[in-house]
Structure formats: structure tokens, C-alpha cells
Amino acid sequence: MEKAGISMIHVDIMDGHFVPNFTMGTPITESIRRITNVKLDHHLMIEDPDTYAPVFIKAGADSVSVHYEVCRNLDRTLHMIQDHGAKAGVVINPATRAMLLDEVLDIIDFVLVMSVNPGYGGQKFIPNSLNKVRELVRRRDERGLDFAIEIDGGVGPENIAEVARAGVDWVVAGSSVFRSPDPAQAVRDMEQAAREALSLKV
């Protein structure tokens, strides 16, 4: 991935409660941190982000995103992540409306739009997620904010151009990269398709 020129590695953390799957803990983050200087973007699909966000930041996470759907005191959680030295993001599931983030858009560093239901890789892209991306772009422009927009789930060569044109800044690609015979080339091909899409006059 470093040879392909990526700027971040997206790390999915699942607790088996908020989503029906269980994945890596802090030892994995510490191991990855020891072998790369690439930014580590941690997506906490867990019920208790207030307890575990600082733990993952200490282990090496550069950015941490938490789900709108589980944070009872979202403003406080976001500030806590930033106070621990990481960039703070909010994640919204496919059934969550982007407008619900209005009160924290001036706090966050990024929004992660889930374009599949969280918990498993290899799912089919949900097209309506791009309407949420466009709405977030509009709200960002209207208010003069500078948060990044990230998308995660079902993004691959067949839809990367449309994703780029919608206004996404950061693309998470799992299956389309790591199930490819040549993951580094898959990254380069998608980056090129995104650049070409943005250069087209429509």
C-alpha cells in the first residue's frame, strides 16, 4: 500500500455488539504503527467509544471516527478525541440523515458516510449515500467549513468516478483492493479514474 502511494490506512474496530462482527484491538494498531508512518484512520464501530478512543490514540491512531448512532454526548466525545491529539470524525449509517450532524459540523475534522451497512466487507454500494455526500458538500460550502468527507463501503472501479464527482475527499476501499490480484495496481487504477472524473467538464 505504501508503494501504491496511499496516504492513510483505514482500520475497522468492531466490538460484536454495535455491529455483528468482532475485529482487532490495540495490539494490531501498535503493530501497524511500528512498521509504517502512514496515517492510521480508526473507525470505531463500537458501543463505548468514549472509553476506547483514547486507548487507540495512545496505540497510534491519527484519526478516530465514532458513530452518531451510539454517542449520547457527541460534542463532548469529539472534543475528547481532539484533546487526545487525534482528528475527530463522525460516522453516519445508511439510514441516518446527514442533516442530523448540523450542530457538530463546525467541530469535526471529517464525516464518514457509510455506503453499506457496517459490519462486513464485500457488500453492495448503496447509491443514496452519494446524495448525503452532496448535501454535506453543500452545507460545508454554505457555512465556510473545511471538514473532509470520507466514504466507506462498496467503492470500486465501477463507481469511483461517480464517488469522486459527488465530492468525496477520502475513499475507503477494502474488497476492491485486497481481493485484487495486484492490490497496489488496483489503488493506482482507482486513483487515476477519480482524477480523470474530476478533470472532465460537464
Contact map, one row per residue, 1 for C-alpha under 8 A:
1111110000000000000000000000000000000000000000000000000000000000000000000000000000000000000000000000000000000000000000000000000000000000000000000000000000000000000000000000000000000011000000000000000000
1111111000000000000000000000000000000100000000000000000000000000000000000000000000000000000000000000000000000000000000000000000000000000000000000000000000000000000000000000000000000000000000000000000000
1111110000000000000000000000000000000000000000000000000000000000000000000000000000000000000000000000000000000000000000000000000000000000000000000000000000000000000000000000000000000001000000000000000000
1111110000000000000000000000000000000000000000000000000000000000000000000000000000000000000000000000000000000000000000000000000000000000000000000000000000000000000000000000000000000001101100000000000000
1111111000000000000000000000000000000000000000000000000000000000000000000000000000000000000000000000000000000000000000000000000000000000000000000000000000000000000000000000000000000000000000000000000000
1111111110000000000000000000000000000100000000000000000000000000000000000000000000000000000000000000000000000000000000000000000000000000000000000000000000000000000000000000000000000000001000000000000000
0100111110000000000000000000000000000110000000000000000000000000000000000000000000000000000000000000000000000000000000000000000000000000000000000000000000000000000000000000000000000000000000000000000000
0000011111000000000000000000000000000111100000000000000000000000000000000000000000000000000000000000000000000000000000000000000000000000000000000000000000000000000000000000000000000000000000000000000000
0000011111100000000000000000000000000111100000000000000000000000000000000000000000000000000000000000000000000000000000000000000000000000000000000000000000000000000000000000000000000000000000000000000000
0000000111110000000000000000000000000001111000000000000000000000000000000000000000000000000000000000000000000000000000000000000000000000000000000000000000000000000000000001000000000000000000000000000000
0000000011111000000000000000000000000001111000000000000000000000000000000000000000000000000000000000000000000000000000000000000000000000000000000000000000000000000000000000000000000000000000000000000000
0000000001111100000000110000000000000000011110000000000000000000000000000000000000000000000000000000000000000000000000000000000000000000000000000000000000000000000000000000000000000000000000000000000000
0000000000111110000001111000000000000000011111000000000000000000000000000000000000000000000000000000000000000000000000000000000000000000000000000000000000000000000000000000000000000000000000000000000000
0000000000011111111011110000000000000000000111000000000000000000000000000000000000000000000000000000000000000000000000100000000000000000000000000000000000000000000000000000000000000000000000000000000000
0000000000001111111011100000000000000000000011100000000000000000000000000000000000000000000000000000000000000000000000000000000000000000000000000000000000000000000000000000000000000000000000000000000000
0000000000000111111111000000000000000000000001000000000000000000000000000000000000000000000000000000000000000000000000000000000000000000000000000000000000000000000000000000000000000000000000000000000000
0000000000000111111110000000000000000000000001100000000000000000000000000000000000000000000000000000000000000000000000000000000000000000000000000000000000000000000000000000000000000000000000000000000000
0000000000000111111100000000000000000000000011100000000000000000000000000000000000000000000000000000000000000000000000000000000000000000000000000000000000000000000000000000000000000000000000000000000000
0000000000000111111111000000000000000000000011000000000000000000000000000000000000000000000000000000000000000000000001100000000000000000000000000000000000000000000000000000000000000000000000000000000000
0000000000000001111111000000000000000000000000000000000000000000000000000000000000000000000000000000000000000000000000100000000000000000000000000000000000000000000000000000000000000000000000000000000000
0000000000000111101111100000000000000000000000000000000000000000000000000000000000000000000000000000000000000000000000110000000000000000000000000000000000000000000000000000000000000000000000000000000000
0000000000001111001111110000000000000000000000000000000000000000000000000000000000000000000000000000000000000000000000000000000000000000000000000000000000000000000000000000000000000000000000000000000000
0000000000011110000011111000000000000000000000000000000000000000000000000000000000000000000000000000000000000000000000000000000000000000000000000000000000000000000000000000000000000000000000000000000000
0000000000011100000001111111000000000000000000000000000000000000000000000000000000000000000000000000000000000000000000000000000000000000000000000000000000000000000000000000000000000000000000000000000000
0000000000001000000000111111100000000000000000000000000000000000000000000000000000000000000000000000000000000000000000000000000000000000000000000000000000000000000000000000000000000000000000000000000000
0000000000000000000000011111110000000000000000000000001100100000000000000000000000000000000000000000000000000000000000000000000000000000000000000000000000000000000000000000000000000000000000000000000000
0000000000000000000000011111111000000000000000000000000000100000000000000000000000000000000000000000000000000000000000000000000000000000000000000000000000000000000000000000000000000000000000000000000000
0000000000000000000000011111111100000000000000000000000000000000000000000000000000000000000000000000000000000000000000000000000000000000000000000000000000000000000000000000000000000000000000000000000000
0000000000000000000000001111111110000000000000000000000100111000000000000000000000000000000000000000000000000000000000000000000000000000000000000000000000000000000000000000000000000000000000000000000000
0000000000000000000000000111111111000000000000000000000000110000000000000000000000000000000000000000000000000000000000000000000000000000000000000000000000000000000000000000000000000000000000000000000000
0000000000000000000000000011111111100000000000000000000000000000000000000000000000000000000000000000000000000000000000000000000000000000000000000000000000000000000000000000000000000000000000000000000000
0000000000000000000000000001111111110000000000000000000000000000000000000000000000000000000000000000000000000000000000000000000000000000000000000000000000000000000000000000000000000000000000000000000000
0000000000000000000000000000111111111001000000000000000000110000000000000000000000000000000000000000000000000000000000000000000000000000000000000000000000000000000000000000000000000000000000000000000000
0000000000000000000000000000011111110000000000000000000000000000000000000000000000000000000000000000000000000000000000000000000000000000000000000000000000000000000000000000000000000000000000000000000000
0000000000000000000000000000001111111000000000000000000000000000000000000000000000000000000000000000000000000000000000000000000000000000000000000000000000000000000000000000000000000000000000000000000000
0000000000000000000000000000000111111100000000000000000000000000000000000000000000000000000000000000000000000000000000000000000000000000000000000000000000000000000000000000000000000000000000000000000000
0000000000000000000000000000000010111110000000000000000000000000000000000000000000000000000000000000000000000000000000000000000000000000000000000000000000000000000000000000000000000000000000000000000000
0100011110000000000000000000000000011111000000000000000000000000000000000000000000000000000000000000000000000000000000000000000000000000000000000000000000000000000000000000000000000000000000000000000000
0000001110000000000000000000000000001111100000000000000000001110000000000000000000000000000000000000000000000000000000000000000000000000000000000000000000000000000000000000000000000000000000000000000000
0000000111100000000000000000000010000111110000000000000000011110000000000000000000000000000000000000000000000000000000000000000000000000000000000000000000000000000000000000000000000000000000000000000000
0000000111100000000000000000000000000011111000000000000000001111100000000000000000000000000000000000000000000000000000000000000000000000000000000000000000000000000000000000000000000000000000000000000000
0000000001111000000000000000000000000001111100000000000100001111100000000000000000000000000000000000000000000000000000000000000000000000000000000000000000000000000000000000000000000000000000000000000000
0000000001111000000000000000000000000000111110000000000000000001110000000000000000000000000000000000000000000000000000000000000000000000000000000000000000000000000000000000000000000000000000000000000000
0000000000011100000000000000000000000000011111001000100000000001111000000000000000000000000000000000000000000000000000000000000000000000000000000000000000000000000000000000000000000000000000000000000000
0000000000011110011000000000000000000000001111100000000000000000011000000000000000000000000000000000000000000000000001100000000000000000000000000000000000000000000000000000000000000000000000000000000000
0000000000001111111000000000000000000000000111111000000000000000000001000000000000000000000000000000000000000000000000000000000000000000000000000000000000000000000000000000000000000000000000000000000000
0000000000000010110000000000000000000000000011111000000000000000000001000000000000000000000000000000000000000000000000000000000000000000000000000000000000000000000000000000000000000000000000000000000000
0000000000000000000000000000000000000000000001111111000000000000000001000000000000000000000000000000000000000000000000000000000000000000000000000000000000000000000000000000000000000000000000000000000000
0000000000000000000000000000000000000000000101111111100000000000010000100000100000000000000000000000000000000000000000000000000000000000000000000000000000000000000000000000000000000000000000000000000000
0000000000000000000000000000000000000000000000011111110000000000000000000000100000000000000000000000000000000000000000000000000000000000000000000000000000000000000000000000000000000000000000000000000000
0000000000000000000000000000000000000000000000011111111000000000000000000000000000000000000000000000000000000000000000000000000000000000000000000000000000000000000000000000000000000000000000000000000000
0000000000000000000000000000000000000000000000011111111100000000000000000000000000000000000000000000000000000000000000000000000000000000000000000000000000000000000000000000000000000000000000000000000000
0000000000000000000000000000000000000000000100001111111110000001000000000000000010000000000000000000000000000000000000000000000000000000000000000000000000000000000000000000000000000000000000000000000000
0000000000000000000000000000000000000000000000000111111111000000000000000000000010010000000000000000000000000000000000000000000000000000000000000000000000000000000000000000000000000000000000000000000000
0000000000000000000000000100000000000000000000000011111111100000000000000000000000000000000000000000000000000000000000000000000000000000000000000000000000000000000000000000000000000000000000000000000000
0000000000000000000000000100100000000000010000000001111111111000000000000000000000000000000000000000000000000000000000000000000000000000000000000000000000000000000000000000000000000000000000000000000000
0000000000000000000000000000000000000000000000000000111111111111000000000000000000011100000000000000000000000000000000000000000000000000000000000000000000000000000000000000000000000000000000000000000000
0000000000000000000000000000000000000000000000000000011111111000000000000000000000000000000000000000000000000000000000000000000000000000000000000000000000000000000000000000000000000000000000000000000000
0000000000000000000000000110110010000000000000000000001111111000000000000000000000000000000000000000000000000000000000000000000000000000000000000000000000000000000000000000000000000000000000000000000000
0000000000000000000000000000110010000001000000000000000111111100000000000000000000000000000000000000000000000000000000000000000000000000000000000000000000000000000000000000000000000000000000000000000000
0000000000000000000000000000100000000011110000000000000111111111000000000000000000000100000000000000000000000000000000000000000000000000000000000000000000000000000000000000000000000000000000000000000000
0000000000000000000000000000000000000011110000000000000010011111000000000000000000001110000000000000000000000000000000000000000000000000000000000000000000000000000000000000000000000000000000000000000000
0000000000000000000000000000000000000011110000000000000010001111100000000000000000000111100000000000000000000000000000000000000000000000000000000000000000000000000000000000000000000000000000000000000000
0000000000000000000000000000000000000000111100000000100010001111110000000000000010000111100000000000000000000000000000000000000000000000000000000000000000000000000000000000000000000000000000000000000000
0000000000000000000000000000000000000000111100000000000000000011111000000000000000000001111000000000000000000011000000000000000000000000000000000000000000000000000000000000000000000000000000000000000000
0000000000000000000000000000000000000000001110001000000000000001111101100000000000000000111000000000000000000000000000000000000000000000000000000000000000000000000000000000000000000000000000000000000000
0000000000000000000000000000000000000000000110000000000000000000111111100000000000000000011110000000000000000000000000000000000000000000000000000000000000000000000000000000000000000000000000000000000000
0000000000000000000000000000000000000000000000000000000000000000011111100100000000000000011100000000000000000000000000000000000000000000000000000000000000000000000000000000000000000000000000000000000000
0000000000000000000000000000000000000000000000000000000000000000001111100000000000000000000110000000000000000000000000000000000000000000000000000000000000000000000000000000000000000000000000000000000000
0000000000000000000000000000000000000000000001110000000000000000011111110000000000000000000000000000000000000000000000000000000000000000000000000000000000000000000000000000000000000000000000000000000000
0000000000000000000000000000000000000000000000001000000000000000011111111100100000000000000000000000000000000000000000000000000000000000000000000000000000000000000000000000000000000000000000000000000000
0000000000000000000000000000000000000000000000000000000000000000000001111100000000000000000000000000000000000000000000000000000000000000000000000000000000000000000000000000000000000000000000000000000000
0000000000000000000000000000000000000000000000000000000000000000000000111111100000000000000000000000000000000000000000000000000000000000000000000000000000000000000000000000000000000000000000000000000000
0000000000000000000000000000000000000000000000000000000000000000000100111111110000000000000000000000000100000000000000000000000000000000000000000000000000000000000000000000000000000000000000000000000000
0000000000000000000000000000000000000000000000000000000000000000000000001111111000000000000000000000000100100000000000000000000000000000000000000000000000000000000000000000000000000000000000000000000000
0000000000000000000000000000000000000000000000000000000000000000000000001111111100000000000000000000000000000000000000000000000000000000000000000000000000000000000000000000000000000000000000000000000000
0000000000000000000000000000000000000000000000001100000000000000000000101111111110000000000000000000000000000000000000000000000000000000000000000000000000000000000000000000000000000000000000000000000000
0000000000000000000000000000000000000000000000000000000000000000000000000111111111000001100000000000000000110000000000000000000000000000000000000000000000000000000000000000000000000000000000000000000000
0000000000000000000000000000000000000000000000000000000000000000000000000011111111100001000000000000000000100000000000000000000000000000000000000000000000000000000000000000000000000000000000000000000000
0000000000000000000000000000000000000000000000000000000000000000000000000001111111110000000000000000000000000000000000000000000000000000000000000000000000000000000000000000000000000000000000000000000000
0000000000000000000000000000000000000000000000000000110000000001000000000000111111111111000000000000000000000000000000000000000000000000000000000000000000000000000000000000000000000000000000000000000000
0000000000000000000000000000000000000000000000000000000000000000000000000000011111111111000000000000000000000000000000000000000000000000000000000000000000000000000000000000000000000000000000000000000000
0000000000000000000000000000000000000000000000000000000000000000000000000000001111111100000000000000000000000000000000000000000000000000000000000000000000000000000000000000000000000000000000000000000000
0000000000000000000000000000000000000000000000000000010010000000000000000000000111111100000000000000000000000000000000000000000000000000000000000000000000000000000000000000000000000000000000000000000000
0000000000000000000000000000000000000000000000000000000010000100000000000000000011111110000000000000000000000000000000000000000000000000000000000000000000000000000000000000000000000000000000000000000000
0000000000000000000000000000000000000000000000000000000010001111000000000000000011111111000000000000000000000000000000000000000000000000000000000000000000000000000000000000000000000000000000000000000000
0000000000000000000000000000000000000000000000000000000000000111000000000000000011001111100000000000000000011100000000000000000000000000000000000000000000000000000000000000000000000000000000000000000000
0000000000000000000000000000000000000000000000000000000000000011100000000000011011000111110000000000000000011100000000000000000000000000000000000000000000000000000000000000000000000000000000000000000000
0000000000000000000000000000000000000000000000000000000000000011110000000000010000000011111000000000000000011111000000000000000000000000000000000000000000000000000000000000000000000000000000000000000000
0000000000000000000000000000000000000000000000000000000000000000111100000000000000000001111100000000000000010111000000000000000000000000000000000000000000000000000000000000000000000000000000000000000000
0000000000000000000000000000000000000000000000000000000000000000111100000000000000000000111110000000000000000011110000000000000000000000000000000000000000000000000000000000000000000000000000000000000000
0000000000000000000000000000000000000000000000000000000000000000001110000000000000000000011111111100000000000011110000000000000000000000000000000000000000000000000000000000000000000000000000000000000000
0000000000000000000000000000000000000000000000000000000000000000001010000000000000000000001111110000000000000000111111000000000000000000000000000000000000000000000000000000000000000000000000000000000000
0000000000000000000000000000000000000000000000000000000000000000000000000000000000000000000111111000000000000000111110000000010010000000000000000000000000000000000000000000000000000000000000000000000000
0000000000000000000000000000000000000000000000000000000000000000000000000000000000000000000111111000000000000000000000000000000000000000000000000000000000000000000000000000000000000000000000000000000000
0000000000000000000000000000000000000000000000000000000000000000000000000000000000000000000111111101000000000000000000000000000000000000000000000000000000000000000000000000000000000000000000000000000000
0000000000000000000000000000000000000000000000000000000000000000000000000000000000000000000101111111000000000000000000000000000000010000000000000000000000000000000000000000000000000000000000000000000000
0000000000000000000000000000000000000000000000000000000000000000000000000000000000000000000100011111110000000000000000000000000000010011000000000000000000000000000000000000000000000000000000000000000000
0000000000000000000000000000000000000000000000000000000000000000000000000000000000000000000000001111110000000000000000000000000000000000000000000000000000000000000000000000000000000000000000000000000000
0000000000000000000000000000000000000000000000000000000000000000000000000000000000000000000000011111111000000000000000000000000000000000000000000000000000000000000000000000000000000000000000000000000000
0000000000000000000000000000000000000000000000000000000000000000000000000000000000000000000000000111111110000000000000000000000000000000000000000000000000000000000000000000000000000000000000000000000000
0000000000000000000000000000000000000000000000000000000000000000000000000000000000000000000000000111111110000000000000000000000000000000000000000000000000000000000000000000000000000000000000000000000000
0000000000000000000000000000000000000000000000000000000000000000000000000000000000000000000000000001111111000000000000000000000000000000000000000000000000000000000000000000000000000000000000000000000000
0000000000000000000000000000000000000000000000000000000000000000000000000110000000000000000000000000111111110000000000000000000000000000000000000000000000000000000000000000000000000000000000000000000000
0000000000000000000000000000000000000000000000000000000000000000000000000000000000000000000000000000111111110000000000000000000000000000000100001010000000000000000000000000000000000000000000000000000000
0000000000000000000000000000000000000000000000000000000000000000000000000000000000000000000000000000001111110000000000000000000000000000000000001000000000000000000000000000000000000000000000000000000000
0000000000000000000000000000000000000000000000000000000000000000000000000010011000000000000000000000000111111000000000000000000000000000000000000000000000000000000000000000000000000000000000000000000000
0000000000000000000000000000000000000000000000000000000000000000000000000000010000000011110000000000000111111110000000000000000000000000000000000010000000000000000000000000000000000000000000000000000000
0000000000000000000000000000000000000000000000000000000000000000000000000000000000000011100000000000000000111110000000000000000000000000000000000111000000000000000000000000000000000000000000000000000000
0000000000000000000000000000000000000000000000000000000000000000000000000000000000000011110000000000000000011111000000000000000000000000000000000011110000000000000000000000000000000000000000000000000000
0000000000000000000000000000000000000000000000000000000000000000100000000000000000000000111100000000000000011111100000000000000000000000000000000011110000000000000000000000000000000000000000000000000000
0000000000000000000000000000000000000000000000000000000000000000100000000000000000000000111100000000000000000111110000000000000000000000000000000000111100000000000000000000000000000000000000000000000000
0000000000000000000000000000000000000000000000000000000000000000000000000000000000000000001111000000000000000011111000000000000010011000000000000000111100000000000000000000000000000000000000000000000000
0000000000000000000000000000000000000000000000000000000000000000000000000000000000000000001111000000000000000001111111000000000010000000000000000000001110000000000000000000000000000000000000000000000000
0000000000000000000000000000000000000000000000000000000000000000000000000000000000000000000011000000000000000000111110000000111110000000000000000000001111000000000000000000000000000000000000000000000000
0000000000000000000000000000000000000000000000000000000000000000000000000000000000000000000011000000000000000000011111000011110000000000000000000000000111000000000000000000000000000000000000000000000000
0000000000000000000000000000000000000000000000000000000000000000000000000000000000000000000011000000000000000000011111110000000000000000000000000000000010000000000000000000000000000000000000000000000000
0000000000000000001000000000000000000000000010000000000000000000000000000000000000000000000010000000000000000000010111110000000000000000000000000000000000000000000000000000000000000000000000000000000000
0000000000000100001110000000000000000000000010000000000000000000000000000000000000000000000000000000000000000000000011111000000000000000000000000000000000000000000000000000000000000000000000000000000000
0000000000000000000010000000000000000000000000000000000000000000000000000000000000000000000000000000000000000000000011111110000000000000000000000000000000000000000000000000000000000000000000000000000000
0000000000000000000000000000000000000000000000000000000000000000000000000000000000000000000000000000000000000000000000111110000000000000000000000000000010000000000000000000011000000000000000000000000000
0000000000000000000000000000000000000000000000000000000000000000000000000000000000000000000000000000000000000000000000011111000000000000000000000000000011000000000000000000011000000000000000000000000000
0000000000000000000000000000000000000000000000000000000000000000000000000000000000000000000000000000000000000000000100011111100000000000000000000000000011000000000000000000000000000000000000000000000000
0000000000000000000000000000000000000000000000000000000000000000000000000000000000000000000000000000000000000000000100000111110000000000000000000000000011000000000000000000000000000000000000000000000000
0000000000000000000000000000000000000000000000000000000000000000000000000000000000000000000000000000000000000000001100000011111000000000000000000000000011100000000000000000000000000000000000000000000000
0000000000000000000000000000000000000000000000000000000000000000000000000000000000000000000001000000000000000000001100000001111110000000000000000000000001000000000000000000000000000000000000000000000000
0000000000000000000000000000000000000000000000000000000000000000000000000000000000000000000000000000000000000000001000000000111111100000000000000000000000000000000000000000000000000000000000000000000000
0000000000000000000000000000000000000000000000000000000000000000000000000000000000000000000000000000000000000000001000000000011111110000000000000000000000000000000000000000000000000000000000000000000000
0000000000000000000000000000000000000000000000000000000000000000000000000000000000000000000001000000000000000000111000000000011111111000000000000000000000000000000000000000000000000000000000000000000000
0000000000000000000000000000000000000000000000000000000000000000000000000000000000000000000000000000000000000000000000000000001111111100000000000000000000000000001001000000000000000000000000000000000000
0000000000000000000000000000000000000000000000000000000000000000000000000000000000000000000000000000000000000000000000000000001111111110000000000000000000000000000001000000000000000000000000000000000000
0000000000000000000000000000000000000000000000000000000000000000000000000000000000000000000000001100000000000000100000000000000111111111000000000000000000000000000000000000000000000000000000000000000000
0000000000000000000000000000000000000000000000000000000000000000000000000000000000000000000000000000000000000000100000000000000011111111100000000000100000000000000001110000000000000000000000000000000000
0000000000000000000000000000000000000000000000000000000000000000000000000000000000000000000000000000000000000000000000000000000001111111110000000000000000000000000001100000000000000000000000000000000000
0000000000000000000000000000000000000000000000000000000000000000000000000000000000000000000000000100000000000000000000000000000000111111111000000000000000000000000000000000000000000000000000000000000000
0000000000000000000000000000000000000000000000000000000000000000000000000000000000000000000000000100000000000000000000000000000000011111111100000000100000000000000000000000000000000000000000000000000000
0000000000000000000000000000000000000000000000000000000000000000000000000000000000000000000000000000000000000000000000000000000000001111111110000000100000000000000000100000000000000000000000000000000000
0000000000000000000000000000000000000000000000000000000000000000000000000000000000000000000000000000000000000000000000000000000000000111111111000000000000000000000000000000000000000000000000000000000000
0000000000000000000000000000000000000000000000000000000000000000000000000000000000000000000000000000000000000000000000000000000000000011111111100000000000000000000000000000000000000000000000000000000000
0000000000000000000000000000000000000000000000000000000000000000000000000000000000000000000000000000000010000000000000000000000000000001111111111110000000000000000000000000000000000000000000000000000000
0000000000000000000000000000000000000000000000000000000000000000000000000000000000000000000000000000000000000000000000000000000000000000111111111000000000000000000000000000000000000000000000000000000000
0000000000000000000000000000000000000000000000000000000000000000000000000000000000000000000000000000000000000000000000000000000000000000011111111000000000000000000000000000000000000000000000000000000000
0000000000000000000000000000000000000000000000000000000000000000000000000000000000000000000000000000000000000000000000000000000000000000001111111000000000000000000000000000000000000000000000000000000000
0000000000000000000000000000000000000000000000000000000000000000000000000000000000000000000000000000000000000000000000000000000000000000000111111100000000000000000000000000000000000000000000000000000000
0000000000000000000000000000000000000000000000000000000000000000000000000000000000000000000000000000000011000000000000000000000000000000000111111110000000000000000000000000000000000000000000000000000000
0000000000000000000000000000000000000000000000000000000000000000000000000000000000000000000000000000000000001000000000000000000000000000000100011111000000000000000000000000000000000000000000000000000000
0000000000000000000000000000000000000000000000000000000000000000000000000000000000000000000000000000000010011110000000000000000000000000000100001111100000000000000000000000000000000000000000000000000000
0000000000000000000000000000000000000000000000000000000000000000000000000000000000000000000000000000000000001110000000000000000000000000000000000111110000000000000000011100000000000000000000000000000000
0000000000000000000000000000000000000000000000000000000000000000000000000000000000000000000000000000000000000111100000000000000000001001100000000011111000000000000000111100000000000000000000000000000000
0000000000000000000000000000000000000000000000000000000000000000000000000000000000000000000000000000000000000111100000000000000000000000000000000001111100000000000000011111000000000000000000000000000000
0000000000000000000000000000000000000000000000000000000000000000000000000000000000000000000000000000000000000001111000000000000000000000000000000000111110000000000000010111000000000000000000000000000000
0000000000000000000000000000000000000000000000000000000000000000000000000000000000000000000000000000000000000001111100000000000000000000000000000000011111100000000000000011100000000000000000000000000000
0000000000000000000000000000000000000000000000000000000000000000000000000000000000000000000000000000000000000000011110001111100000000000000000000000001111100000000000000001110000000000000000000000000000
0000000000000000000000000000000000000000000000000000000000000000000000000000000000000000000000000000000000000000001100000111110000000000000000000000000111110000000000000000101100000000000000000000000000
0000000000000000000000000000000000000000000000000000000000000000000000000000000000000000000000000000000000000000000000000000100000000000000000000000000111111111001000000011100100000000000000000000000000
0000000000000000000000000000000000000000000000000000000000000000000000000000000000000000000000000000000000000000000000000000000000000000000000000000000001111111000000000000100110000000000001000000000000
0000000000000000000000000000000000000000000000000000000000000000000000000000000000000000000000000000000000000000000000000000000000000000000000000000000000111111100000000000000100000000000011001000000000
0000000000000000000000000000000000000000000000000000000000000000000000000000000000000000000000000000000000000000000000000000000000000000000000000000000000111111100000000000000000000000000000000000000000
0000000000000000000000000000000000000000000000000000000000000000000000000000000000000000000000000000000000000000000000000000000000000000000000000000000000111111111000000000000000000000000000000000000000
0000000000000000000000000000000000000000000000000000000000000000000000000000000000000000000000000000000000000000000000000000000000000000000000000000000000111111111100000000000000000000000001001100000000
0000000000000000000000000000000000000000000000000000000000000000000000000000000000000000000000000000000000000000000000000000000000000000000000000000000000001111111110000000000000000000000000001101110000
0000000000000000000000000000000000000000000000000000000000000000000000000000000000000000000000000000000000000000000000000000000000000000000000000000000000000011111111000000000000000000000000000000100000
0000000000000000000000000000000000000000000000000000000000000000000000000000000000000000000000000000000000000000000000000000000001000000000000000000000000100011111111110000000000000000000000000100000000
0000000000000000000000000000000000000000000000000000000000000000000000000000000000000000000000000000000000000000000000000000000000000000000000000000000000000001111111111000000000000000000000000100110000
0000000000000000000000000000000000000000000000000000000000000000000000000000000000000000000000000000000000000000000000000000000000000000000000000000000000000000111111110000000000000000000000000100110000
0000000000000000000000000000000000000000000000000000000000000000000000000000000000000000000000000000000000000000000000000000000001101100000000000000000000000000011111110000000000000000000000000000000000
0000000000000000000000000000000000000000000000000000000000000000000000000000000000000000000000000000000000000000000000000000000000001100100000000000100000000000001111111000000000000000000000000000000000
0000000000000000000000000000000000000000000000000000000000000000000000000000000000000000000000000000000000000000000000000000000000001000000000000001111000000000001111111110000000000000000000000000000000
0000000000000000000000000000000000000000000000000000000000000000000000000000000000000000000000000000000000000000000000000000000000000000000000000001110000000000000100111110000000000000000000000000000000
0000000000000000000000000000000000000000000000000000000000000000000000000000000000000000000000000000000000000000000000000000000000000000000000000001111000000000000000011111000000000000000000000000000000
0000000000000000000000000000000000000000000000000000000000000000000000000000000000000000000000000000000000000000000000000000000000000000000000000000011100100000000000011111100000000000000000000000000000
0000000001000000000000000000000000000000000000000000000000000000000000000000000000000000000000000000000000000000000000000000000000000000000000000000011110100000000000000111110000000000000000000000000000
0000000000000000000000000000000000000000000000000000000000000000000000000000000000000000000000000000000000000000000000000000000000000000000000000000000111110000000000000011111110000000000000000000000000
0000000000000000000000000000000000000000000000000000000000000000000000000000000000000000000000000000000000000000000000001100000000000000000000000000000010000000000000000001111111100000000000000000000000
0000000000000000000000000000000000000000000000000000000000000000000000000000000000000000000000000000000000000000000000001100000000000000000000000000000001000000000000000000111111110000000000000000000000
0000000000000000000000000000000000000000000000000000000000000000000000000000000000000000000000000000000000000000000000000000000000000000000000000000000001111000000000000000111111110000010000000000000000
0000000000000000000000000000000000000000000000000000000000000000000000000000000000000000000000000000000000000000000000000000000000000000000000000000000000010000000000000000111111110111011000000000000000
0000000000000000000000000000000000000000000000000000000000000000000000000000000000000000000000000000000000000000000000000000000000000000000000000000000000000000000000000000011111111010000000000000000000
0000000000000000000000000000000000000000000000000000000000000000000000000000000000000000000000000000000000000000000000000000000000000000000000000000000000000000000000000000011111111010000000000000000000
0000000000000000000000000000000000000000000000000000000000000000000000000000000000000000000000000000000000000000000000000000000000000000000000000000000000000000000000000000001111111110010000000000000000
0000000000000000000000000000000000000000000000000000000000000000000000000000000000000000000000000000000000000000000000000000000000000000000000000000000000000000000000000000000001111110000000000000000000
0000000000000000000000000000000000000000000000000000000000000000000000000000000000000000000000000000000000000000000000000000000000000000000000000000000000000000000000000000000010011111110000000000000000
1000000000000000000000000000000000000000000000000000000000000000000000000000000000000000000000000000000000000000000000000000000000000000000000000000000000000000000000000000000011111111111000000000000000
1011000000000000000000000000000000000000000000000000000000000000000000000000000000000000000000000000000000000000000000000000000000000000000000000000000000000000000000000000000010000111111100000000000000
0001000000000000000000000000000000000000000000000000000000000000000000000000000000000000000000000000000000000000000000000000000000000000000000000000000000000000000000000000000000000111111110000000000000
0000000000000000000000000000000000000000000000000000000000000000000000000000000000000000000000000000000000000000000000000000000000000000000000000000000000000000000000000000000110010111111111000000000000
0001010000000000000000000000000000000000000000000000000000000000000000000000000000000000000000000000000000000000000000000000000000000000000000000000000000000000000000000000000010000011111111100000000000
0001000000000000000000000000000000000000000000000000000000000000000000000000000000000000000000000000000000000000000000000000000000000000000000000000000000000000000000000000000000000001111111110000000000
0000000000000000000000000000000000000000000000000000000000000000000000000000000000000000000000000000000000000000000000000000000000000000000000000000000000001000000000000000000000000000111111111000000000
0000000000000000000000000000000000000000000000000000000000000000000000000000000000000000000000000000000000000000000000000000000000000000000000000000000000011001000000000000000000000000011111111100000000
0000000000000000000000000000000000000000000000000000000000000000000000000000000000000000000000000000000000000000000000000000000000000000000000000000000000000000000000000000000000000000001111111110000000
0000000000000000000000000000000000000000000000000000000000000000000000000000000000000000000000000000000000000000000000000000000000000000000000000000000000000000000000000000000000000000000111111111000000
0000000000000000000000000000000000000000000000000000000000000000000000000000000000000000000000000000000000000000000000000000000000000000000000000000000000001001100000000000000000000000000011111111100000
0000000000000000000000000000000000000000000000000000000000000000000000000000000000000000000000000000000000000000000000000000000000000000000000000000000000000001101110000000000000000000000001111111110000
0000000000000000000000000000000000000000000000000000000000000000000000000000000000000000000000000000000000000000000000000000000000000000000000000000000000000000000000000000000000000000000000111111111000
0000000000000000000000000000000000000000000000000000000000000000000000000000000000000000000000000000000000000000000000000000000000000000000000000000000000000000100000000000000000000000000000011111111100
0000000000000000000000000000000000000000000000000000000000000000000000000000000000000000000000000000000000000000000000000000000000000000000000000000000000000000110110000000000000000000000000001111111100
0000000000000000000000000000000000000000000000000000000000000000000000000000000000000000000000000000000000000000000000000000000000000000000000000000000000000000100110000000000000000000000000000111111100
0000000000000000000000000000000000000000000000000000000000000000000000000000000000000000000000000000000000000000000000000000000000000000000000000000000000000000000000000000000000000000000000000011111110
0000000000000000000000000000000000000000000000000000000000000000000000000000000000000000000000000000000000000000000000000000000000000000000000000000000000000000000000000000000000000000000000000001111111
0000000000000000000000000000000000000000000000000000000000000000000000000000000000000000000000000000000000000000000000000000000000000000000000000000000000000000000000000000000000000000000000000000001111
0000000000000000000000000000000000000000000000000000000000000000000000000000000000000000000000000000000000000000000000000000000000000000000000000000000000000000000000000000000000000000000000000000000111
